[in-house]
Amino acid sequence: MNKKKKVVVGLSGGVDSSVAALLLQEQGYQVEGFFMRNWDSNANNDFLGNNNQVDDMCPQEIDYLDALKVANKLGIKLHRVDFIQEYWDYVFAYFLKEYEKGRTPNPDILCNKYIKFDQFLNYAVEKLGADYIAMGHYAGTRYNPETCQFELFKAADENKDQTYFLCQLSQSQISKTLFPLQDLKKSRVRQIAQEHDLITANKKDSTGICFIGERNFAEFLQNYIPNRPGKIVNIKTGEIVGEHIGIMYYTIGQRKGLNLGGQAEPMYIAKKDLDNQILYVAPASDQSYLYSSSAIIGELNWIVNLTDYQLDVNRFKCSAKFRYRQKDENVELIRQDNGNYLVNYDNVKAVTEGQEAVFYLNELCLGGGIIESINK
């Protein structure tokens, strides 16, 4: 049956997507590759903080050549398509607006929602005749006949599980997606790549901003957001201890890059006052400013119908992640009149405005939303 099904795999030039394509081919699918180019440093004024400007070949082009070598090794066609304008419109513009508000957005989640599982998915289905797309994400999908819904669930490799970044997907997106790595550990993926002599077998995992890569972040943002200097104040004493170049360049909990000399101990960012452009810092020995007991979550996306899983949409308990690779926390959600949820939890560290809260029922990913505000 699989021979009649066409799968277009997002080949990024990394080991995970390479092995995903290989496994699908072995399962009998008709496989083609797809390389997305979503960022143009010259067109997007990406100069400050970009150490790749002096390289003979940018990392993105190296990734494409690696993807092409993998495609040739597997004997599959590789399509190359630009979504540069779409990435700017749907991902990067929002990313910048959130930073201007002093918040910390997650571009990987937006990239999945609007680019990989929307622009790419639609292109693959409508122009390439794909029955499915596939990715090298560590996650799983299945159809539940009891609820008549497609489900997104955690991968076997808990350390690599990426359902956190997929929480904004819809039923239709999940129904058209395959995740061949769902039952594999990362070590096994690399072993498979080595056994089949894939050029990406020992390639380092990509880091940095989705499709943009590694950057000196504060300098990178200065390409797009002007400096708004202000004071750095000790939150415990009220003493002015330094100056910053702009609140948007700093994140809650940050220790490095504060340039605070003469302090009795290291300091970290404890609070932001955007209206007055004040950064409050606290001594590292007092972590109390990083803990909270509840948060308001907005822009919620529920992947499944909660009532089909015996959950009362107005009030229910489950678990949540407030950042990638953070351990699951027990939470209670209470629906507000405006559709947002008050989420109560027990003294959790580093819940940050602008980040995503992702909710789980055991291994099942229920969905997620934006952390709008926190309460100590």
ZIDA-V362834 format. One record per backbone hydrogen bond with DSSP energy under -1.0 kcal/mol. CO is the residue of the C=O (numbers start at 1). NH is the residue of the N-H. If there is no record, write none. Layout:
# ZIDA-V362834
<<CO,NH> <CO,NH>>
This chain:
# ZIDA-V362834
<<1,4> <2,5> <5,30> <6,131> <6,132> <7,32> <8,134> <9,11> <9,34> <14,18> <15,19> <16,20> <17,21> <18,22> <19,23> <20,24> <21,25> <22,26> <23,27> <24,29> <25,28> <30,7> <32,9> <33,79> <34,11> <35,81> <37,83> <40,44> <41,46> <42,45> <45,47> <47,50> <49,216> <50,53> <52,55> <58,62> <59,63> <60,64> <61,65> <62,66> <63,67> <64,68> <65,69> <66,70> <67,71> <68,72> <69,73> <70,74> <71,75> <71,76> <77,33> <79,35> <81,37> <83,87> <84,88> <85,89> <86,90> <87,91> <87,92> <88,93> <91,95> <92,96> <93,97> <94,98> <95,99> <96,100> <97,101> <98,103> <99,102> <106,110> <107,111> <108,112> <109,113> <110,114> <111,115> <111,116> <112,117> <114,119> <115,120> <118,122> <119,123> <120,124> <121,125> <122,126> <123,127> <123,128> <124,130> <132,8> <133,178> <134,10> <137,139> <138,162> <140,153> <142,151> <144,148> <144,149> <149,144> <151,142> <152,365> <153,140> <156,158> <157,160> <157,161> <163,166> <166,169> <170,174> <171,175> <174,177> <176,133> <178,135> <179,182> <181,184> <182,156> <185,189> <186,190> <187,191> <188,192> <189,193> <190,194> <191,195> <192,196> <193,198> <194,197> <198,201> <200,203> <209,212> <209,213> <213,209> <215,217> <216,220> <217,221> <220,223> <221,224> <221,225> <230,244> <231,279> <232,241> <232,242> <233,281> <234,238> <239,234> <242,232> <244,230> <245,228> <246,249> <247,250> <251,254> <254,269> <266,284> <268,282> <269,253> <271,280> <273,278> <278,273> <279,233> <280,270> <280,271> <281,235> <282,268> <283,286> <287,290> <288,291> <290,350> <292,348> <293,345> <294,375> <295,343> <296,372> <296,373> <297,341> <298,370> <301,368> <305,308> <306,309> <306,311> <307,310> <312,315> <314,335> <316,333> <318,331> <319,360> <320,329> <321,358> <323,326> <329,320> <331,318> <332,344> <333,316> <334,342> <336,339> <340,336> <341,297> <342,334> <343,295> <344,332> <345,347> <348,292> <352,355> <353,104> <355,371> <357,369> <358,321> <359,366> <359,367> <360,319> <361,364> <363,154> <364,361> <366,303> <367,359> <368,301> <369,357> <370,298> <371,354> <373,296> <375,293> <375,294>>
